[in-house]
Amino acid sequence: MNKKSSLIPMIIIGILFFIFGFVTWLNGSLIPFLKVICTLSDYEALFVTFAFYIAYTVMALPMAYLLDITGYKKGMSYGLALMSVGSLLFIPAALNSEFIFFLVALFTLGSGLTLLQTASNPYIVLVGPIESAAMRISIMGLINKSAGVLAPVIFSVVIFSGIGSVEDLSAVEIDTLAQKLIIPYGVMSFVLFLLAMFVHFSALEELEFIEDEYDESSIFSFPRLVLGALALFFYVGIEVIAGDTIGLYAQSIGVINVTVLTSYTMVFMVISYLVGVFFIPKYLSQEKALVGSAILGIVLLVGVAFSSTTEFYISQFLWGWSGITTLPNSVTFVALLGLSNALVWPTIWPLALEDLGKHTAKGSALLIMAIAGGALLPLAFGKLAQLGGSMQEAYLYGIICYGVILFYGLKGHKISVWCKQC
């Protein structure tokens, strides 16, 4: 695909990445919301992330095979259509206030996103030079996380308009609150269906791959791909922990209006993505961006675990200009993790997919499967917090995640064969 023909795919996929962000980062608001209307513990509420992200593991390879049949363009439109169905399933879930119905709807949404992301991420990697792929993905990430900033705010305004405290609600009030989901998700379902039709009939070109020497190889014979998937597993886990547990953590230490806090993490991700757009690859290589992100993440996790839950000077420094000065330092450090997370995804993808040729679809599927980290690691985080009695200290386990990312940035992406003597 040449430079002249790359603008249309970038615009179309930019729209899709906005949808990714909006749908995905609604989960951060849904967790404390469903905790109230379904009467859940903190640990049970984290099954929201499990149901959504486990779909990436269960459905990634089937979706890759589907892409081989349909092609990437039709695959994206089918993914949007499936997301439309998932949004529609929120209506019976809201009418019944049954947690299992919400989980089914979230799994369906995640399945649609699996197909959409398996098809769209290779487009951004292959639409231009591989050396600047991280910059292009950073642009998409900027769009994605901008949607992530808006989603929790819109959710809070639409759902909690006219409602004071959500504590000690009567059964009738809880049912009324749950049913406020019906119109927003109905509208979202309709918009997603229209987008599916738009992509299906758009001028988006189909990806074409040249013949390569690896046609008969298994995707597991590419170390940089497999290790990249492992790094993504831990990355998505810590990204979701930072974005989706900030509300639960703040709620546990007495902060109010917690459904908007995911937006704070997204703001810092947007700032970091801007760094990627303007500095990669001209001033900062993809590898160095990855290493720097991992080191910063470790430093910030230490800040979360050992900073105060009652002092506010960091939030006054960062947010004082906007009048937001009531976040404890430890919560602000969770939000700051957005700075360390943003550039990991856009740097791992081009490093892992380099030279895969016709294996790109299955390689992309393997990387998408790694999003299961967003299903499993937040649950592990919740259980560790439950057993240890402190969610604040549980954040320290995220150092393992950044340790794996650091290894991939320093060495893992350079490994081209598993055993040189074999």
C-alpha positions as semicolon CSV with decimal commas, in nm:
position;residue;x (nm);y (nm);z (nm)
1;M;0,000;0,000;0,000
2;N;0,160;0,328;-0,109
3;K;0,160;0,663;0,072
4;K;-0,105;0,816;-0,154
5;S;-0,350;0,539;-0,073
6;S;-0,278;0,534;0,301
7;L;-0,489;0,836;0,403
8;I;-0,830;0,671;0,355
9;P;-0,739;0,361;0,561
10;M;-0,596;0,584;0,835
11;I;-0,919;0,788;0,855
12;I;-1,148;0,484;0,854
13;I;-0,941;0,291;1,106
14;G;-0,910;0,606;1,316
15;I;-1,290;0,598;1,347
16;L;-1,271;0,233;1,448
17;F;-1,007;0,302;1,711
18;F;-1,234;0,568;1,860
19;I;-1,502;0,300;1,890
20;F;-1,250;0,059;2,053
21;G;-1,171;0,319;2,315
22;F;-1,526;0,425;2,387
23;V;-1,659;0,073;2,430
24;T;-1,355;-0,061;2,617
25;W;-1,314;0,217;2,870
26;L;-1,681;0,224;2,961
27;N;-1,587;-0,080;3,172
28;G;-1,412;0,140;3,426
29;S;-1,744;0,312;3,495
30;L;-1,949;-0,006;3,471
31;I;-1,752;-0,180;3,748
32;P;-1,855;0,046;4,039
33;F;-2,200;0,092;3,878
34;L;-2,273;-0,283;3,853
35;K;-2,129;-0,332;4,199
36;V;-2,419;-0,121;4,327
37;I;-2,708;-0,245;4,114
38;C;-2,609;-0,614;4,131
39;T;-2,490;-0,602;4,495
40;L;-2,137;-0,730;4,429
41;S;-1,812;-0,741;4,623
42;D;-1,504;-0,568;4,480
43;Y;-1,372;-0,903;4,359
44;E;-1,703;-1,004;4,196
45;A;-1,728;-0,666;4,022
46;L;-1,395;-0,735;3,848
47;F;-1,565;-1,015;3,651
48;V;-1,673;-0,727;3,425
49;T;-1,317;-0,713;3,293
50;F;-1,292;-1,093;3,289
51;A;-1,602;-1,142;3,071
52;F;-1,497;-0,866;2,833
53;Y;-1,131;-0,955;2,787
54;I;-1,154;-1,334;2,801
55;A;-1,341;-1,309;2,472
56;Y;-1,011;-1,209;2,310
57;T;-0,856;-1,543;2,408
58;V;-1,156;-1,760;2,327
59;M;-1,236;-1,596;1,995
60;A;-0,901;-1,473;1,855
61;L;-0,801;-1,783;1,654
62;P;-1,155;-1,848;1,521
63;M;-1,165;-1,485;1,412
64;A;-0,826;-1,520;1,240
65;Y;-0,957;-1,814;1,040
66;L;-1,266;-1,610;0,957
67;L;-1,042;-1,330;0,827
68;D;-0,867;-1,579;0,598
69;I;-1,210;-1,647;0,444
70;T;-1,368;-1,302;0,442
71;G;-1,066;-1,075;0,411
72;Y;-0,979;-0,790;0,645
73;K;-1,233;-0,536;0,521
74;K;-1,540;-0,757;0,558
75;G;-1,399;-0,889;0,884
76;M;-1,405;-0,538;1,029
77;S;-1,767;-0,484;0,927
78;Y;-1,868;-0,819;1,077
79;G;-1,688;-0,727;1,399
80;L;-1,885;-0,403;1,422
81;A;-2,209;-0,590;1,360
82;L;-2,132;-0,834;1,641
83;M;-2,055;-0,541;1,872
84;S;-2,395;-0,399;1,780
85;V;-2,556;-0,722;1,899
86;G;-2,354;-0,710;2,222
87;S;-2,473;-0,355;2,293
88;L;-2,831;-0,462;2,228
89;L;-2,796;-0,739;2,489
90;F;-2,749;-0,473;2,757
91;I;-3,120;-0,396;2,728
92;P;-3,251;-0,728;2,871
93;A;-2,963;-0,721;3,119
94;A;-3,073;-0,377;3,244
95;L;-3,439;-0,485;3,260
96;N;-3,351;-0,784;3,479
97;S;-3,056;-0,639;3,675
98;E;-2,896;-0,985;3,656
99;F;-2,516;-0,984;3,658
100;I;-2,492;-1,294;3,436
101;F;-2,684;-1,114;3,159
102;F;-2,440;-0,823;3,175
103;L;-2,149;-1,068;3,152
104;V;-2,298;-1,231;2,838
105;A;-2,342;-0,887;2,680
106;L;-1,983;-0,792;2,769
107;F;-1,848;-1,119;2,625
108;T;-2,036;-1,055;2,300
109;L;-1,897;-0,700;2,281
110;G;-1,549;-0,838;2,344
111;S;-1,594;-1,098;2,069
112;G;-1,684;-0,829;1,817
113;L;-1,385;-0,623;1,925
114;T;-1,163;-0,930;1,885
115;L;-1,251;-0,958;1,517
116;L;-1,226;-0,582;1,468
117;Q;-0,884;-0,553;1,632
118;T;-0,741;-0,866;1,467
119;A;-0,820;-0,706;1,132
120;S;-0,742;-0,340;1,198
121;N;-0,409;-0,349;1,385
122;P;-0,218;-0,510;1,093
123;Y;-0,354;-0,233;0,868
124;I;-0,183;0,033;1,076
125;V;0,142;-0,166;1,095
126;L;0,155;-0,237;0,720
127;V;0,014;0,086;0,576
128;G;0,363;0,245;0,583
129;P;0,727;0,180;0,676
130;I;0,773;-0,062;0,968
131;E;1,014;0,184;1,139
132;S;0,734;0,440;1,183
133;A;0,460;0,191;1,269
134;A;0,473;0,286;1,637
135;M;0,407;0,648;1,542
136;R;0,100;0,548;1,338
137;I;-0,029;0,324;1,616
138;S;0,033;0,611;1,858
139;I;-0,198;0,827;1,646
140;M;-0,460;0,555;1,668
141;G;-0,394;0,522;2,041
142;L;-0,440;0,897;2,081
143;I;-0,782;0,867;1,918
144;N;-0,859;0,554;2,122
145;K;-0,773;0,707;2,458
146;S;-0,945;1,036;2,374
147;A;-1,258;0,824;2,350
148;G;-1,153;0,668;2,679
149;V;-1,148;1,015;2,836
150;L;-1,497;1,093;2,709
151;A;-1,668;0,759;2,780
152;P;-1,663;0,767;3,165
153;V;-1,765;1,134;3,170
154;I;-2,058;1,076;2,931
155;F;-2,157;0,764;3,125
156;S;-2,161;0,953;3,455
157;V;-2,358;1,247;3,313
158;V;-2,617;1,029;3,137
159;I;-2,662;0,762;3,405
160;F;-2,625;0,963;3,725
161;S;-2,805;1,278;3,613
162;G;-3,044;1,378;3,890
163;I;-2,911;1,113;4,127
164;G;-2,723;1,192;4,447
165;S;-2,546;0,923;4,647
166;V;-2,569;0,565;4,521
167;E;-2,530;0,429;4,871
168;D;-2,829;0,276;5,053
169;L;-3,063;0,278;4,752
170;S;-3,397;0,101;4,775
171;A;-3,480;-0,191;4,545
172;V;-3,704;0,032;4,333
173;E;-3,431;0,296;4,301
174;I;-3,177;0,031;4,200
175;D;-3,411;-0,099;3,926
176;T;-3,465;0,256;3,801
177;L;-3,091;0,318;3,795
178;A;-3,027;-0,006;3,604
179;Q;-3,287;0,081;3,339
180;K;-3,108;0,408;3,264
181;L;-2,866;0,191;3,063
182;I;-3,133;0,101;2,806
183;I;-3,136;0,414;2,590
184;P;-2,755;0,472;2,580
185;Y;-2,679;0,113;2,482
186;G;-2,967;0,107;2,235
187;V;-2,823;0,415;2,066
188;M;-2,474;0,265;2,070
189;S;-2,606;-0,053;1,906
190;F;-2,765;0,151;1,625
191;V;-2,447;0,356;1,569
192;L;-2,233;0,042;1,556
193;F;-2,467;-0,112;1,296
194;L;-2,441;0,200;1,080
195;L;-2,061;0,188;1,108
196;A;-2,065;-0,178;1,002
197;M;-2,252;-0,078;0,686
198;F;-2,015;0,215;0,629
199;V;-1,703;-0,004;0,647
200;H;-1,860;-0,276;0,432
201;F;-1,927;-0,030;0,147
202;S;-1,621;0,192;0,200
203;A;-1,323;0,235;-0,031
204;L;-1,096;0,055;0,215
205;E;-0,845;-0,160;0,024
206;E;-0,782;-0,524;0,106
207;L;-0,441;-0,615;0,246
208;E;-0,225;-0,822;0,015
209;F;0,078;-1,021;0,126
210;I;0,370;-1,130;-0,089
211;E;0,493;-1,487;-0,084
212;D;0,756;-1,547;0,182
213;E;0,997;-1,815;0,293
214;Y;0,796;-1,892;0,607
215;D;0,478;-2,018;0,438
216;E;0,494;-2,360;0,603
217;S;0,611;-2,241;0,945
218;S;0,407;-2,232;1,262
219;I;0,357;-1,891;1,419
220;F;0,516;-2,037;1,733
221;S;0,844;-2,068;1,546
222;F;0,884;-1,686;1,564
223;P;1,031;-1,600;1,906
224;R;0,983;-1,225;1,873
225;L;0,613;-1,287;1,807
226;V;0,559;-1,530;2,094
227;L;0,756;-1,319;2,341
228;G;0,573;-1,012;2,215
229;A;0,242;-1,183;2,290
230;L;0,367;-1,263;2,640
231;A;0,468;-0,900;2,694
232;L;0,128;-0,785;2,566
233;F;-0,046;-1,024;2,807
234;F;0,119;-0,855;3,103
235;Y;0,083;-0,510;2,947
236;V;-0,292;-0,535;2,894
237;G;-0,326;-0,670;3,246
238;I;-0,154;-0,370;3,404
239;E;-0,328;-0,126;3,167
240;V;-0,669;-0,257;3,268
241;I;-0,570;-0,258;3,636
242;A;-0,468;0,108;3,605
243;G;-0,778;0,213;3,412
244;D;-1,053;-0,006;3,554
245;T;-0,961;-0,048;3,922
246;I;-0,890;0,318;3,997
247;G;-1,260;0,372;4,072
248;L;-1,281;0,070;4,303
249;Y;-0,962;0,169;4,483
250;A;-1,074;0,531;4,527
251;Q;-1,415;0,409;4,645
252;S;-1,244;0,190;4,906
253;I;-1,069;0,491;5,063
254;G;-1,372;0,719;5,061
255;V;-1,341;0,919;4,738
256;I;-1,672;1,023;4,581
257;N;-1,777;1,044;4,212
258;V;-1,547;0,751;4,129
259;T;-1,714;0,658;3,798
260;V;-1,524;0,940;3,622
261;L;-1,178;0,842;3,748
262;T;-1,094;0,620;3,449
263;S;-1,090;0,943;3,248
264;Y;-0,798;1,065;3,459
265;T;-0,587;0,764;3,363
266;M;-0,688;0,815;2,999
267;V;-0,579;1,181;3,008
268;F;-0,224;1,073;3,095
269;M;-0,235;0,806;2,823
270;V;-0,330;1,075;2,571
271;I;-0,031;1,285;2,684
272;S;0,201;0,985;2,642
273;Y;0,057;0,904;2,299
274;L;0,134;1,260;2,189
275;V;0,496;1,189;2,280
276;G;0,482;0,883;2,054
277;V;0,330;1,076;1,764
278;F;0,589;1,354;1,770
279;F;0,903;1,171;1,884
280;I;0,886;0,820;1,726
281;P;1,091;0,736;1,523
282;K;1,266;1,071;1,464
283;Y;1,393;1,126;1,816
284;L;1,301;0,806;1,997
285;S;1,325;0,448;1,872
286;Q;1,045;0,201;1,931
287;E;1,273;-0,010;2,149
288;K;1,379;0,280;2,373
289;A;1,019;0,394;2,412
290;L;0,929;0,044;2,532
291;V;1,214;0,027;2,782
292;G;1,142;0,376;2,917
293;S;0,773;0,293;2,960
294;A;0,853;-0,018;3,165
295;I;1,095;0,164;3,396
296;L;0,850;0,451;3,451
297;G;0,574;0,202;3,531
298;I;0,780;0,039;3,805
299;V;0,858;0,380;3,961
300;L;0,491;0,483;3,958
301;L;0,374;0,156;4,116
302;V;0,610;0,218;4,405
303;G;0,451;0,562;4,429
304;V;0,102;0,408;4,446
305;A;0,197;0,162;4,718
306;F;0,388;0,398;4,945
307;S;0,218;0,736;4,902
308;S;-0,053;0,879;5,125
309;T;-0,425;0,805;5,098
310;T;-0,511;1,125;5,282
311;E;-0,272;1,390;5,143
312;F;-0,351;1,577;4,823
313;Y;-0,049;1,786;4,724
314;I;0,025;1,586;4,407
315;S;-0,331;1,620;4,279
316;Q;-0,327;1,991;4,371
317;F;-0,014;2,032;4,159
318;L;-0,151;1,834;3,862
319;W;-0,517;1,928;3,868
320;G;-0,536;2,253;4,066
321;W;-0,580;2,464;3,754
322;S;-0,907;2,280;3,681
323;G;-1,038;2,286;4,036
324;I;-0,985;1,910;4,087
325;T;-0,777;1,894;4,404
326;T;-0,940;1,620;4,611
327;L;-0,763;1,308;4,485
328;P;-0,534;1,142;4,741
329;N;-0,174;1,109;4,626
330;S;-0,200;0,730;4,588
331;V;-0,499;0,760;4,353
332;T;-0,317;1,021;4,147
333;F;-0,023;0,779;4,107
334;V;-0,267;0,516;3,969
335;A;-0,387;0,772;3,714
336;L;-0,025;0,856;3,627
337;L;0,027;0,494;3,519
338;G;-0,136;0,608;3,195
339;L;0,195;0,776;3,111
340;S;0,384;0,448;3,133
341;N;0,122;0,237;2,954
342;A;0,039;0,429;2,638
343;L;0,347;0,352;2,427
344;V;0,373;-0,020;2,510
345;W;0,103;-0,142;2,270
346;P;0,219;0,066;1,970
347;T;0,582;-0,040;2,013
348;I;0,526;-0,413;2,067
349;W;0,301;-0,464;1,764
350;P;0,551;-0,365;1,490
351;L;0,838;-0,540;1,669
352;A;0,637;-0,863;1,698
353;L;0,483;-0,866;1,347
354;E;0,799;-0,780;1,155
355;D;0,862;-1,012;0,856
356;L;0,565;-1,244;0,924
357;G;0,430;-1,214;0,569
358;K;0,126;-1,438;0,517
359;H;0,141;-1,536;0,883
360;T;0,035;-1,182;0,975
361;A;-0,332;-1,271;1,035
362;K;-0,248;-1,557;1,271
363;G;0,033;-1,355;1,429
364;S;-0,213;-1,074;1,487
365;A;-0,457;-1,323;1,636
366;L;-0,190;-1,447;1,879
367;L;-0,123;-1,090;1,988
368;I;-0,497;-1,029;2,026
369;M;-0,525;-1,345;2,238
370;A;-0,274;-1,186;2,473
371;I;-0,545;-0,935;2,565
372;A;-0,658;-1,212;2,798
373;G;-0,421;-1,044;3,041
374;G;-0,700;-0,790;3,085
375;A;-0,930;-1,072;3,196
376;L;-0,701;-1,267;3,427
377;L;-0,461;-1,020;3,588
378;P;-0,724;-0,778;3,728
379;L;-0,897;-1,078;3,887
380;A;-0,565;-1,189;4,035
381;F;-0,513;-0,832;4,155
382;G;-0,857;-0,833;4,318
383;K;-0,793;-1,164;4,490
384;L;-0,451;-1,051;4,617
385;A;-0,607;-0,732;4,752
386;Q;-0,881;-0,937;4,916
387;L;-0,637;-1,180;5,077
388;G;-0,387;-0,912;5,180
389;G;-0,651;-0,670;5,298
390;S;-0,504;-0,376;5,105
391;M;-0,573;-0,285;4,744
392;Q;-0,300;-0,019;4,768
393;E;-0,026;-0,272;4,840
394;A;-0,161;-0,514;4,576
395;Y;-0,057;-0,267;4,306
396;L;0,305;-0,364;4,375
397;Y;0,247;-0,697;4,199
398;G;0,224;-0,498;3,877
399;I;0,603;-0,472;3,887
400;I;0,606;-0,827;3,746
401;C;0,413;-0,698;3,444
402;Y;0,656;-0,416;3,376
403;G;0,948;-0,656;3,432
404;V;0,831;-0,876;3,143
405;I;0,780;-0,568;2,923
406;L;1,130;-0,447;3,011
407;F;1,280;-0,784;2,910
408;Y;1,106;-0,770;2,572
409;G;1,226;-0,416;2,512
410;L;1,586;-0,497;2,604
411;K;1,628;-0,845;2,456
412;G;1,312;-1,036;2,366
413;H;1,236;-0,852;2,042
414;K;1,588;-0,930;1,912
415;I;1,553;-1,310;1,938
416;S;1,493;-1,446;1,587
417;V;1,532;-1,821;1,653
418;W;1,463;-2,027;1,963
419;C;1,788;-2,222;1,951
420;K;2,082;-2,126;1,730
421;Q;2,250;-2,465;1,774
422;C;1,935;-2,668;1,699
